[in-house]
Amino acid sequence: MKIAGQYTFADVYDSIITIPDCFVLTKNKIGTGNGEAKLYFGSKLSMRNFFGEAGFSAKCFLLKQDLLSYMETIKAEYLNPSYDYRGKSLFTALWQERYKKVQSLEDVIYFHVQDQEQIDGPRGYINSSDEGYYLIRELSLPLVSYISAMRVEATDGSFCYYLKLFVDFEAIETKKNGPLVFNYGRSTDYVKEKTVKYDAGGKKQNKDNGRIGQEKYRNALLEECPFCPITMINDERLLVASHIKPWAVCDEKEKIEPKNGFILSPLFDRLFDQGFITFTDDKHVLISQWLTPKNTQRIGLKNDSYIQLLPIDDARMAYLEYHRKSVFRG
C-alpha cells in the first residue's frame, strides 16, 4: 500500500514522542512560561540513526486525514479538559477554529525539521520554522498527545518522514481516575481499576475511585467468551476485559456495555488498547505498521489472520468502527 500516494514503508522510529508542555502554543499549556519550538526526539544516537547524520535537515509530512481524525478524537479533551489548560475557557471555540483550519489544508502537508546539533549533551532535538511543524504545536495538547514517526521511501530511492499525531487515552484516563491497577479473575470487583487514595496524614481513605460496575461488565464478557480468542488461554487469572472504545472517551452507558469489549490475554489487551492491533468486521486482525517489524515478528501473529472465535455482532461492529478510526495506528 502506498503512503500519501507515492511512498512505501521503510522503517519506524522505535519509540513514541510524547508532546511536552514546553512545546505547545501558549493557550494549550498547563504550566507557566512561553514555550519553545524545539522538540525532544530521543537520544542523539537514535534520532540520527533514524533521520540522518549530525546536522540533518529531514523532509517530513503530515496527512490531512490523520489530522482530522486526531481532532475528532481529541475533541472530548478539548470540550471536557482533564488538565487545567491555560486557555481552557476558550477550548470549545479553539477546537472549532482549528478543525476548520485543518479542513482547509492540502491532503499532504510537507515541512522540514533540522537537527539541533548546537545543543550539548546526549539528548536529541529537532526544530523548524515551517507551517507544518507549527501546526503540530498548535493542535497538540501536552501529555495526552504523542507523535509516531515512520521513514518512507520514494520511487527515486530518497527518504521522507511521515509523522502522525495520536491521542494517549491512557494518559487522559490516568489523570481523571488515577493510576490503574490490573486485577485478574472473576472474583475481583473491578478491572484495570481501584485507585487507592490517602489523606494528608497518610491514612487510606475509604472512598474508592475505581471503575464502578466493572465486575458485571467483566463477568458478562466471560460468559460470552471465557477465553482469549487469539491465544485460547482460558485461565481467568490471565485474562483482561478490554474496552473497544476507550474508557476515557466513553459515556456512562458505554463504560459498562459488554458489547464494548473483548476478553484478551494481557499482551493482546495491551496491543489492542494501544492501537497496535484492531479487528475487521469479518474477524481478521490488522497489525499496525507503527510497530517495528522485529516486534511484529515477536508477537507471533500474522497480519490479516482470521480469528474464528472472536465474538462479533452488530453492536461490536459499531464500537470497532470507532477503534479502527480513532485508536488503531493505521
Backbone torsions as a table, in degrees:
resi	resn	phi	psi	omega
1	MET	NA	133.2	179.4
2	LYS	-81.0	139.1	176.0
3	ILE	-98.8	129.6	-175.8
4	ALA	55.5	27.2	174.5
5	GLY	77.8	-3.9	-174.6
6	GLN	-147.6	-10.3	-175.0
7	TYR	-109.5	151.5	173.9
8	THR	-117.0	152.3	-178.3
9	PHE	-62.0	136.6	175.6
10	ALA	-121.8	-46.3	-178.1
11	ASP	-166.1	165.5	177.0
12	VAL	-130.5	141.4	177.4
13	TYR	-66.7	132.6	-167.8
14	ASP	-84.5	13.0	172.1
15	SER	-147.1	155.2	178.8
16	ILE	-88.3	158.6	-179.8
17	ILE	-112.1	101.4	177.8
18	THR	-69.4	133.3	-179.3
19	ILE	-74.7	116.1	-179.0
20	PRO	-83.9	161.9	-179.1
21	ASP	-63.4	-32.6	-177.3
22	CYS	-69.4	-14.9	-172.9
23	PHE	-91.9	-29.5	-170.7
24	VAL	-81.7	168.2	177.5
25	LEU	-68.9	161.1	-169.8
26	THR	-54.0	-45.4	-176.3
27	LYS	-66.4	-22.3	-179.4
28	ASN	-86.7	-8.7	-171.4
29	LYS	-72.2	151.2	173.3
30	ILE	-99.3	-39.7	-176.7
31	GLY	-97.2	-162.7	-179.8
32	THR	-92.9	179.8	178.7
33	GLY	91.4	164.9	-177.4
34	ASN	-99.4	-7.7	175.5
35	GLY	86.4	174.8	-178.5
36	GLU	-149.3	154.6	-173.6
37	ALA	-84.1	-20.3	-177.3
38	LYS	-70.8	147.6	-176.6
39	LEU	-126.0	125.0	176.6
40	TYR	-69.0	127.4	-174.3
41	PHE	-120.8	17.0	-177.4
42	GLY	108.5	-169.9	178.4
43	SER	-66.0	153.3	177.4
44	LYS	-58.9	-37.3	-178.6
45	LEU	-62.3	-51.9	-177.6
46	SER	-68.2	-37.4	179.9
47	MET	-64.3	-44.3	-178.1
48	ARG	-75.7	-27.9	172.6
49	ASN	-62.9	-29.1	-177.9
50	PHE	-88.2	-50.1	-174.0
51	PHE	-88.6	-32.7	-176.2
52	GLY	141.7	-178.9	-175.4
53	GLU	-67.0	166.1	179.8
54	ALA	-49.6	134.3	-178.5
55	GLY	87.4	11.5	-176.1
56	PHE	-61.4	153.4	165.1
57	SER	-126.5	113.3	-170.8
58	ALA	-109.7	132.7	176.4
59	LYS	-79.0	124.5	-177.2
60	CYS	-125.1	167.0	172.8
61	PHE	-151.3	154.1	169.6
62	LEU	-114.3	155.7	175.1
63	LEU	-107.3	133.1	178.9
64	LYS	-55.1	-43.2	-177.5
65	GLN	-63.8	-33.8	176.0
66	ASP	-65.5	-43.7	-178.1
67	LEU	-66.3	-38.0	176.3
68	LEU	-63.6	-43.1	178.0
69	SER	-63.1	-42.8	178.1
70	TYR	-60.4	-45.9	-178.3
71	MET	-64.7	-36.7	177.2
72	GLU	-67.4	-37.2	-178.7
73	THR	-74.2	-38.9	-177.3
74	ILE	-81.6	-5.2	-176.2
75	LYS	-54.8	-41.1	-178.7
76	ALA	-60.4	-35.3	178.9
77	GLU	-74.4	-34.2	175.3
78	TYR	-65.4	-40.8	-174.8
79	LEU	-84.1	-27.0	-179.8
80	ASN	-136.4	73.7	-170.3
81	PRO	-62.5	137.8	174.4
82	SER	-89.4	-16.6	177.1
83	TYR	-113.7	161.1	179.0
84	ASP	-89.0	71.6	-179.9
85	TYR	-64.7	147.1	-174.8
86	ARG	-62.0	-36.2	-178.9
87	GLY	-106.3	26.6	-171.0
88	LYS	-62.6	-25.6	177.4
89	SER	-65.6	-18.2	-178.8
90	LEU	-104.6	2.3	-168.0
91	PHE	-64.1	-34.4	178.9
92	THR	-61.6	-47.2	178.9
93	ALA	-68.2	-36.7	179.5
94	LEU	-64.2	-41.2	179.4
95	TRP	-61.1	-46.8	-179.5
96	GLN	-61.9	-43.7	180.0
97	GLU	-63.0	-44.8	-177.9
98	ARG	-71.7	-36.6	177.5
99	TYR	-62.6	-43.8	178.2
100	LYS	-63.2	-37.6	178.4
101	LYS	-61.5	-45.1	179.1
102	VAL	-63.0	-40.4	179.3
103	GLN	-58.7	-28.7	-176.4
104	SER	-85.1	-5.5	-174.8
105	LEU	-78.3	164.7	170.3
106	GLU	-68.4	161.6	-178.1
107	ASP	-63.7	-33.7	178.6
108	VAL	-123.4	127.5	-177.8
109	ILE	-110.4	107.6	-177.6
110	TYR	-92.5	148.9	174.2
111	PHE	-163.3	168.8	178.3
112	HIS	-116.7	145.9	171.7
113	VAL	-119.5	148.1	-177.9
114	GLN	-118.3	143.7	173.1
115	ASP	-66.1	130.0	178.1
116	GLN	-92.5	66.4	-173.8
117	GLU	-68.3	-14.7	179.6
118	GLN	-73.8	-12.5	-179.6
119	ILE	-86.3	120.2	-178.3
120	ASP	-71.5	160.6	175.7
121	GLY	100.4	176.6	-174.1
122	PRO	-83.6	-9.8	-176.4
123	ARG	-80.9	134.2	-177.3
124	GLY	-100.0	133.7	-179.4
125	TYR	-127.7	149.3	170.1
126	ILE	-118.8	162.5	175.9
127	ASN	-155.6	165.2	179.3
128	SER	-166.9	151.6	173.6
129	SER	-106.0	8.0	-176.5
130	ASP	-79.5	156.2	-176.5
131	GLU	-63.8	-39.4	-179.1
132	GLY	-60.6	-39.2	178.4
133	TYR	-68.8	-41.9	177.2
134	TYR	-59.8	-36.6	-179.7
135	LEU	-60.0	-39.4	177.7
136	ILE	-61.5	-43.6	179.7
137	ARG	-65.1	-32.9	-176.8
138	GLU	-76.6	-41.1	-174.5
139	LEU	-85.4	-29.7	-172.7
140	SER	-71.0	140.7	169.0
141	LEU	-104.8	130.5	-172.6
142	PRO	-65.7	147.7	176.1
143	LEU	72.4	-24.1	179.5
144	VAL	-111.4	6.6	175.8
145	SER	-125.2	150.3	175.3
146	TYR	-149.2	161.8	-179.8
147	ILE	-112.8	137.9	165.1
148	SER	-112.6	148.3	-174.9
149	ALA	-127.0	138.4	-179.0
150	MET	-129.7	136.2	172.3
151	ARG	-91.5	129.6	-179.3
152	VAL	-126.1	157.2	-174.2
153	GLU	-117.2	133.0	176.5
154	ALA	-84.0	170.1	-178.5
155	THR	-64.3	-24.1	179.3
156	ASP	-87.6	4.9	177.2
157	GLY	89.3	-2.8	178.3
158	SER	-80.9	158.3	-178.3
159	PHE	-106.8	149.5	174.6
160	CYS	-137.3	167.0	-172.9
161	TYR	-127.1	119.5	-176.2
162	TYR	-96.4	114.9	179.2
163	LEU	-106.9	140.5	-178.1
164	LYS	-137.5	133.1	178.1
165	LEU	-88.1	136.8	177.5
166	PHE	-128.7	161.1	174.3
167	VAL	-99.7	132.9	177.2
168	ASP	-93.2	91.3	-178.4
169	PHE	-61.6	-36.1	-178.2
170	GLU	-65.1	-38.1	178.2
171	ALA	-65.3	-39.2	177.4
172	ILE	-64.5	-45.5	-178.5
173	GLU	-64.9	-41.7	179.8
174	THR	-63.2	-38.9	178.4
175	LYS	-64.6	-40.7	-176.5
176	LYS	-78.0	-35.0	-171.1
177	ASN	-120.4	-4.4	-177.7
178	GLY	89.1	172.4	-179.2
179	PRO	-57.9	146.9	-179.0
180	LEU	-92.4	141.8	173.9
181	VAL	-118.3	124.3	-177.3
182	PHE	-89.1	118.9	174.9
183	ASN	-114.9	145.8	-176.4
184	TYR	-124.6	155.9	178.0
185	GLY	104.0	148.4	-174.4
186	ARG	-66.2	-24.0	-173.3
187	SER	-80.2	-9.4	-178.6
188	THR	-73.4	153.6	-178.5
189	ASP	-80.1	-34.4	-176.2
190	TYR	-134.7	167.5	176.5
191	VAL	-122.9	135.0	-177.7
192	LYS	48.5	56.3	-164.9
193	GLU	-144.0	-154.5	177.1
194	LYS	48.7	92.9	173.2
195	THR	-93.4	113.9	179.9
196	VAL	-84.4	125.6	-178.9
197	LYS	-114.9	151.8	-179.2
198	TYR	-126.2	148.2	176.8
199	ASP	-82.3	-177.1	-175.1
200	ALA	-61.7	-25.5	179.8
201	GLY	-89.6	3.8	178.6
202	GLY	87.6	7.3	179.9
203	LYS	-86.6	135.8	-179.0
204	LYS	-67.7	130.3	178.3
205	GLN	-79.3	153.1	-179.7
206	ASN	-79.8	-26.5	-176.2
207	LYS	-66.6	130.0	-179.2
208	ASP	-102.7	129.8	-177.8
209	ASN	-104.0	21.4	-172.3
210	GLY	-78.6	-172.6	-178.2
211	ARG	-84.0	87.5	-178.1
212	ILE	-59.7	136.2	177.3
213	GLY	91.4	0.6	-174.1
214	GLN	-78.0	-19.1	176.3
215	GLU	-63.1	-46.8	179.3
216	LYS	-65.0	-40.1	179.3
217	TYR	-59.3	-49.5	-179.2
218	ARG	-64.1	-45.1	-178.2
219	ASN	-64.9	-36.6	177.1
220	ALA	-64.3	-40.0	177.1
221	LEU	-65.2	-41.3	179.5
222	LEU	-65.7	-34.0	176.9
223	GLU	-64.2	-37.9	-177.9
224	GLU	-77.5	-39.8	-178.2
225	CYS	-147.4	91.8	-173.2
226	PRO	-81.3	31.0	-179.8
227	PHE	-160.1	162.7	173.2
228	CYS	-77.2	120.5	-176.0
229	PRO	-70.4	-10.7	177.8
230	ILE	-90.2	-48.2	-175.9
231	THR	-97.2	-18.2	-174.9
232	MET	68.9	11.5	174.0
233	ILE	-63.0	130.2	-177.4
234	ASN	-123.3	11.3	174.8
235	ASP	-80.2	112.9	-174.0
236	GLU	-60.1	-22.4	177.9
237	ARG	-70.1	-15.5	-176.5
238	LEU	-112.5	18.0	-176.0
239	LEU	-121.1	148.4	-178.7
240	VAL	-124.0	138.5	173.5
241	ALA	-86.7	101.3	-175.8
242	SER	-89.5	137.0	171.9
243	HIS	-84.7	140.3	176.1
244	ILE	-80.0	-58.0	169.1
245	LYS	-83.4	122.5	-172.0
246	PRO	-57.2	141.7	179.1
247	TRP	-49.8	-40.2	-174.3
248	ALA	-60.9	-24.2	-177.8
249	VAL	-118.5	14.1	178.0
250	CYS	-85.9	150.6	167.2
251	ASP	-82.8	177.9	-173.3
252	GLU	-62.4	-35.4	178.9
253	LYS	-69.2	-44.0	-177.1
254	GLU	-65.0	-29.4	-178.6
255	LYS	-63.3	-29.5	-175.9
256	ILE	-118.0	12.3	179.4
257	GLU	-82.6	111.1	-177.5
258	PRO	-57.4	-27.1	179.0
259	LYS	-70.4	-10.6	174.8
260	ASN	-94.4	40.5	-178.2
261	GLY	-164.4	164.1	171.1
262	PHE	-134.1	153.5	168.0
263	ILE	-92.0	121.8	-177.6
264	LEU	-134.7	154.9	171.4
265	SER	-74.7	158.2	-168.3
266	PRO	-54.6	-42.0	-179.8
267	LEU	-60.7	-47.0	-176.1
268	PHE	-76.2	-27.0	170.3
269	ASP	-60.3	-45.6	-178.6
270	ARG	-65.9	-43.3	178.7
271	LEU	-61.9	-41.7	-179.8
272	PHE	-70.0	-44.3	-178.9
273	ASP	-62.0	-37.7	-178.2
274	GLN	-88.6	0.0	176.0
275	GLY	81.4	16.9	178.1
276	PHE	-84.0	-18.7	171.7
277	ILE	-135.5	156.9	170.3
278	THR	-150.1	-177.0	-177.1
279	PHE	-131.9	147.4	173.9
280	THR	-86.8	166.7	179.3
281	ASP	-66.6	-20.1	178.3
282	ASP	-101.9	27.1	167.7
283	LYS	73.0	27.0	173.9
284	HIS	-100.8	145.2	178.5
285	VAL	-92.2	138.5	174.6
286	LEU	-112.5	131.2	-180.0
287	ILE	-108.8	130.1	-176.7
288	SER	-69.6	140.5	173.6
289	GLN	-75.4	-6.7	176.2
290	TRP	-78.6	-4.9	170.4
291	LEU	-90.0	135.4	-177.3
292	THR	-61.4	147.3	-179.6
293	PRO	-55.1	-37.8	179.8
294	LYS	-64.4	-43.6	179.4
295	ASN	-69.8	-32.2	174.6
296	THR	-61.1	-41.9	176.6
297	GLN	-62.6	-42.7	-176.5
298	ARG	-65.3	-27.4	178.9
299	ILE	-63.5	-33.9	178.7
300	GLY	81.1	21.6	179.7
301	LEU	-127.8	131.0	-178.3
302	LYS	-90.9	144.0	176.3
303	ASN	-59.2	139.6	178.7
304	ASP	72.8	15.0	175.3
305	SER	-63.1	144.5	179.3
306	TYR	-89.2	123.3	-179.6
307	ILE	-103.6	88.1	-168.8
308	GLN	-55.7	-40.5	-172.8
309	LEU	-96.0	11.1	176.0
310	LEU	-66.1	122.8	-178.4
311	PRO	-74.3	112.1	-179.2
312	ILE	-124.9	133.5	172.8
313	ASP	-148.3	-178.0	-175.0
314	ASP	-59.7	-40.4	-178.2
315	ALA	-64.7	-43.9	179.5
316	ARG	-68.3	-32.4	178.0
317	MET	-59.3	-38.7	-179.7
318	ALA	-66.1	-42.2	177.4
319	TYR	-67.7	-38.7	179.5
320	LEU	-64.7	-32.4	176.9
321	GLU	-60.7	-41.2	176.8
322	TYR	-64.2	-44.1	-177.9
323	HIS	-61.4	-44.9	-179.3
324	ARG	-64.9	-35.4	-176.3
325	LYS	-81.4	-39.9	-167.5
326	SER	-115.8	-16.6	-178.1
327	VAL	-112.8	-44.4	-178.0
328	PHE	-61.6	134.3	178.9
329	ARG	-86.4	71.2	-174.1
330	GLY	-83.4	NA	NA
